[in-house]
């Protein structure tokens, strides 16, 4: 990426970016090993390698791949390697106008993935606890029909899920 054009763009647009600019794979790896970034924007061609040399060092961080020297094969390779997006440089540097929204979308997408992962972990823990507790727990749908029971329910009532699933628990109320 044209480093000077990027700096001017950030300054002129008054973008609230904290950023580091690396001119080589070695310099970028040094930054990536000591600091955490919300996103990484990288040019395809770097002084001592290509952006693909960075992908192993960039963990859990959205990567925006920028190039003027790439083609369809490079674009496909970048996306398959884990790039969030692929921007093509143009002589008028109009691609810079797309960079803020691309970065914002990448960060928002990463945060949504992280929130989903955390929610799934919480659900897994809650499911495990609910299934193992000695207390009887049953989950019903909006119609009051039983959809799930835990081991505690089975121990206390002697009914397994297959016997009560889809019922409204009338068997329990009858005292059978």
DAHUNOR-V762903 format. One record per residue. N is the residue number from 1. RES is the residue in three letters. SS is DSSP state (H for helix, E for strand, - for the rest). OMEGA is omega in whole degrees, -180 to 180 (999 if undefined). D_LAST is the distance of its C-alpha to the last C-alpha in whole Angstrom. Layout:
BEGIN
{{N,RES,SS,OMEGA,D_LAST} {N,RES,SS,OMEGA,D_LAST}}
END
This chain:
BEGIN
{{1,UNK,-,179,75} {2,UNK,-,-173,78} {3,UNK,H,-180,78} {4,UNK,H,179,80} {5,UNK,H,178,79} {6,UNK,H,180,75} {7,UNK,H,179,77} {8,UNK,H,-179,79} {9,UNK,H,179,76} {10,UNK,H,-180,73} {11,UNK,H,-177,76} {12,UNK,H,-180,77} {13,UNK,-,-179,74} {14,UNK,-,180,73} {15,UNK,-,-176,70} {16,UNK,-,-177,68} {17,UNK,-,163,68} {18,UNK,-,-175,68} {19,UNK,-,173,69} {20,UNK,-,177,71} {21,UNK,-,179,74} {22,UNK,-,180,74} {23,UNK,-,-178,77} {24,UNK,-,176,76} {25,UNK,H,-179,73} {26,UNK,H,180,74} {27,UNK,H,178,74} {28,UNK,H,179,71} {29,UNK,H,178,69} {30,UNK,H,178,70} {31,UNK,H,-176,69} {32,UNK,H,-180,66} {33,UNK,H,-177,65} {34,UNK,H,-176,66} {35,UNK,-,177,65} {36,UNK,-,-179,61} {37,UNK,-,177,62} {38,UNK,-,179,60} {39,UNK,E,177,61} {40,UNK,E,173,64} {41,UNK,E,-176,67} {42,UNK,E,173,69} {43,UNK,E,178,72} {44,UNK,-,-178,72} {45,UNK,E,177,75} {46,UNK,E,-174,76} {47,UNK,-,-175,79} {48,UNK,-,179,78} {49,UNK,E,179,75} {50,UNK,E,179,72} {51,UNK,H,-180,69} {52,UNK,H,177,67} {53,UNK,H,-179,68} {54,UNK,-,-172,66} {55,UNK,-,179,63} {56,UNK,-,-179,62} {57,UNK,-,-178,63} {58,UNK,-,-178,61} {59,UNK,-,175,57} {60,UNK,-,179,55} {61,UNK,-,179,58} {62,UNK,E,-180,58} {63,UNK,E,174,62} {64,UNK,E,-175,64} {65,UNK,E,-178,66} {66,UNK,E,178,70} {67,UNK,E,170,73} {68,UNK,-,-176,76} {69,UNK,-,-176,76} {70,UNK,-,176,73} {71,UNK,-,-177,72} {72,UNK,H,-180,69} {73,UNK,H,179,68} {74,UNK,H,179,69} {75,UNK,H,179,66} {76,UNK,H,180,64} {77,UNK,H,-180,64} {78,UNK,H,-179,64} {79,UNK,H,179,60} {80,UNK,H,179,59} {81,UNK,H,176,60} {82,UNK,-,178,58} {83,UNK,-,178,60} {84,UNK,-,-178,59} {85,UNK,E,-175,62} {86,UNK,E,179,65} {87,UNK,E,180,68} {88,UNK,E,178,71} {89,UNK,-,173,75} {90,UNK,-,-175,77} {91,UNK,-,180,81} {92,UNK,-,179,80} {93,UNK,-,176,77} {94,UNK,-,179,75} {95,UNK,H,179,72} {96,UNK,H,178,72} {97,UNK,H,180,71} {98,UNK,H,-175,68} {99,UNK,H,-179,67} {100,UNK,H,-179,66} {101,UNK,H,178,63} {102,UNK,H,178,62} {103,UNK,H,180,62} {104,UNK,H,179,60} {105,UNK,H,-180,58} {106,UNK,H,-180,57} {107,UNK,H,178,57} {108,UNK,H,179,54} {109,UNK,H,179,52} {110,UNK,H,179,52} {111,UNK,H,178,51} {112,UNK,H,177,48} {113,UNK,H,179,47} {114,UNK,H,178,47} {115,UNK,H,178,45} {116,UNK,H,179,43} {117,UNK,H,178,43} {118,UNK,H,178,42} {119,UNK,H,179,39} {120,UNK,H,177,38} {121,UNK,H,179,38} {122,UNK,H,179,36} {123,UNK,H,178,33} {124,UNK,H,180,33} {125,UNK,H,-180,33} {126,UNK,H,179,30} {127,UNK,H,180,28} {128,UNK,H,180,29} {129,UNK,H,-179,28} {130,UNK,H,-178,25} {131,UNK,H,-174,24} {132,UNK,H,-177,25} {133,UNK,-,178,24} {134,UNK,-,179,21} {135,UNK,-,178,20} {136,UNK,-,178,17} {137,UNK,-,173,19} {138,UNK,E,178,18} {139,UNK,E,180,20} {140,UNK,E,174,20} {141,UNK,-,-178,23} {142,UNK,-,179,25} {143,UNK,-,-180,22} {144,UNK,-,179,19} {145,UNK,-,-178,18} {146,UNK,E,178,17} {147,UNK,E,-177,20} {148,UNK,E,172,20} {149,UNK,E,180,18} {150,UNK,-,180,19} {151,UNK,H,178,19} {152,UNK,H,177,18} {153,UNK,H,-179,15} {154,UNK,H,179,14} {155,UNK,H,-176,15} {156,UNK,H,-175,13} {157,UNK,H,-174,9} {158,UNK,-,176,10} {159,UNK,-,174,10} {160,UNK,-,-176,14} {161,UNK,H,-177,16} {162,UNK,H,-179,16} {163,UNK,H,-175,13} {164,UNK,H,-177,12} {165,UNK,-,179,16} {166,UNK,-,178,17} {167,UNK,-,177,14} {168,UNK,-,178,14} {169,UNK,-,-178,11} {170,UNK,H,178,9} {171,UNK,H,-178,6} {172,UNK,H,-179,7} {173,UNK,H,-179,8} {174,UNK,-,179,6} {175,UNK,-,179,4} {176,UNK,-,999,0}}
END
